[in-house]
Amino acid sequence: MPASPIAIPARSGKAAFVSRGQTIKVINTHGEQVVDTWAFNRADLTEFMSMEHSRAGIHRLIPKVGDAMLTNHRRPILTVLDDTSGGIHDTLMAACDIYRYQGLGCTEYHDNCTDNLAQGMRDLGLTPPETPSPFNLFMNIPWTVEGGLSFDPPVSTKGCYIALRAEMDLVIAFSACPQDILPINGRAGKPTEAHFTIG
């Protein structure tokens, strides 16, 4: 029987335990929703999926099917098995936080991925040792040959997904990014829920 989808509520975080060999399928339920993603070694939370180590290991900015994301100990933690989203994800940008939104002009509290990670982990009785740079699923950050970067709407569509295999017992954590000032969650800028399955 297929695993039941678990909701990542709009603007919020969710975390879950995953066993080695299981597949995590992250579904862009409504399309155009960025999902910040973290993975931690369940036995030692100070070992976690690292974007800088992964880029060095796969020799590219965006992983493809068959690529393994690495930890800060340079060990495989998640392998991309399938991707129907158009293959555009981001490994460059830090998780948004209160300081990011202050810089964008917010004068009151704004939901953010850093706090969402902490909340998702707290719901499991855990505390992340830090906020690693996330694997920003479905996020579209084009770059130019001159080195310029931009924040563009996603190319992902309703119901598309990426499937990842756990290479160790881990904790997976997600944030349905609450960014509503820049167009990274679509031109309408309205964050929506996403879903994932573990099986």
C-alpha positions in Angstrom: 0.0 0.0 0.0 1.4 3.4 -0.9 2.5 5.6 2.0 0.1 8.4 2.9 1.3 11.9 2.1 2.4 14.0 5.0 1.6 17.7 4.8 4.2 20.5 5.1 1.8 23.3 5.9 2.2 26.6 4.0 4.8 28.8 5.7 5.6 26.1 8.2 8.1 23.3 8.9 7.9 19.5 9.3 10.4 16.8 10.2 10.4 13.0 10.3 12.6 10.0 11.0 13.8 8.0 8.0 15.6 4.7 7.9 18.5 3.9 5.6 17.2 2.6 2.3 13.8 4.3 2.5 12.7 6.7 -0.2 11.5 10.2 0.5 9.2 11.7 -2.2 8.8 15.5 -1.9 5.7 16.6 -3.8 5.1 20.1 -5.1 1.4 19.8 -4.4 0.2 23.0 -6.0 3.3 23.8 -8.1 5.7 26.7 -7.7 6.4 26.1 -4.0 10.0 26.1 -2.7 10.7 23.5 -0.1 13.9 24.1 2.0 15.2 20.6 2.9 17.7 19.4 5.5 18.9 15.9 6.5 20.7 15.0 9.7 22.5 11.8 10.7 20.0 10.4 13.3 22.8 9.1 15.5 24.8 12.4 15.5 22.9 15.6 14.5 26.2 17.4 14.1 26.7 15.5 10.8 24.2 16.8 8.3 23.7 17.3 4.5 26.1 20.0 3.4 25.6 22.0 0.2 29.3 23.0 -0.1 30.5 19.4 0.4 27.9 18.1 -2.0 28.8 20.6 -4.8 32.5 19.5 -4.4 31.4 15.8 -4.6 29.0 16.0 -7.6 31.0 18.8 -9.5 27.9 20.8 -10.3 25.5 23.4 -8.8 22.3 21.3 -9.2 22.2 17.6 -8.5 20.9 15.2 -11.1 19.3 11.8 -10.9 21.9 9.4 -9.5 23.9 12.1 -7.6 24.5 11.6 -3.9 24.3 14.6 -1.6 27.1 14.5 1.0 27.3 15.4 4.7 29.9 17.7 6.3 31.8 14.5 6.9 31.7 13.9 3.1 29.5 10.8 3.4 26.4 10.2 1.2 23.2 11.0 3.0 20.6 11.4 0.2 20.7 10.1 -3.4 18.4 11.6 -6.1 16.4 8.7 -7.6 13.8 10.5 -9.7 12.8 14.1 -10.5 9.7 15.2 -12.5 10.0 18.9 -11.6 12.2 20.1 -14.4 15.4 19.5 -12.4 15.7 23.1 -11.2 16.7 23.3 -7.5 19.1 25.5 -5.5 22.2 24.7 -3.5 23.5 28.3 -3.1 21.1 30.3 -0.9 20.9 30.2 2.9 17.6 29.6 4.6 15.6 32.8 5.1 15.5 34.2 8.6 14.3 37.2 10.5 17.3 39.2 9.4 16.6 38.4 5.7 13.1 39.8 6.1 14.3 42.9 8.0 16.6 43.5 5.1 13.6 43.3 2.7 11.8 45.9 4.7 9.7 43.9 7.2 9.2 45.7 10.5 7.3 42.9 12.2 8.0 39.2 12.6 7.9 37.2 9.4 7.6 33.4 9.2 11.0 32.0 8.0 12.7 28.8 7.2 15.3 29.0 10.0 12.5 29.1 12.6 10.5 26.4 10.7 13.5 24.0 10.9 13.7 24.6 14.6 10.0 24.0 15.0 9.9 20.8 12.9 12.8 19.4 14.8 11.4 20.4 18.2 8.2 18.5 17.3 10.4 15.4 17.3 12.0 16.3 20.6 15.2 17.4 18.8 17.3 20.6 18.5 19.3 21.2 15.3 22.9 22.0 16.1 22.8 24.9 13.7 20.9 25.9 10.5 22.8 24.3 7.7 22.5 25.8 4.2 19.5 23.9 2.8 18.8 22.0 -0.4 16.2 24.3 -1.7 13.9 22.1 -3.7 12.1 23.6 -6.7 13.9 27.0 -6.1 15.0 28.7 -9.3 18.2 30.7 -8.9 19.7 31.3 -12.4 23.3 32.4 -12.8 25.1 34.2 -15.6 28.6 33.6 -17.0 29.6 36.8 -15.3 28.6 35.4 -11.9 25.3 37.2 -11.5 22.4 35.5 -9.6 18.7 36.2 -9.6 15.6 35.1 -7.7 13.2 33.8 -10.4 9.8 32.0 -10.2 10.0 28.1 -10.1 9.6 26.0 -13.2 8.0 23.3 -11.1 4.4 22.4 -11.8 1.4 21.0 -9.9 2.0 17.5 -8.6 5.6 17.2 -9.7 8.1 15.6 -7.3 11.7 14.6 -6.5 12.5 11.3 -4.9 15.5 10.8 -2.6 16.9 7.6 -1.1 18.2 7.8 2.5 21.8 6.5 2.7 21.8 6.4 6.5 19.3 6.5 9.3 18.4 10.2 9.3 16.1 13.0 10.3 14.6 14.8 7.3 13.3 18.3 7.8 11.4 20.6 5.5 10.1 24.1 5.3 7.4 25.2 2.9 9.2 28.5 2.4 7.2 31.6 3.5 8.9 34.0 1.1 6.2 36.3 -0.2 8.2 39.4 -1.1 10.5 37.9 -3.9 8.9 35.8 -6.6 10.6 32.5 -5.7 7.2 30.9 -4.8 5.7 32.0 -8.2 4.8 35.4 -9.5 1.7 35.5 -7.3 4.1 35.2 -4.3 1.7 33.1 -2.2 3.3 30.3 -0.3 1.3 27.0 -0.3 1.5 23.6 1.4 3.6 20.8 0.0 3.6 17.1 0.9 6.1 14.2 1.3 5.9 10.4 1.6 8.4 8.0 3.2 8.4 4.4 2.0 
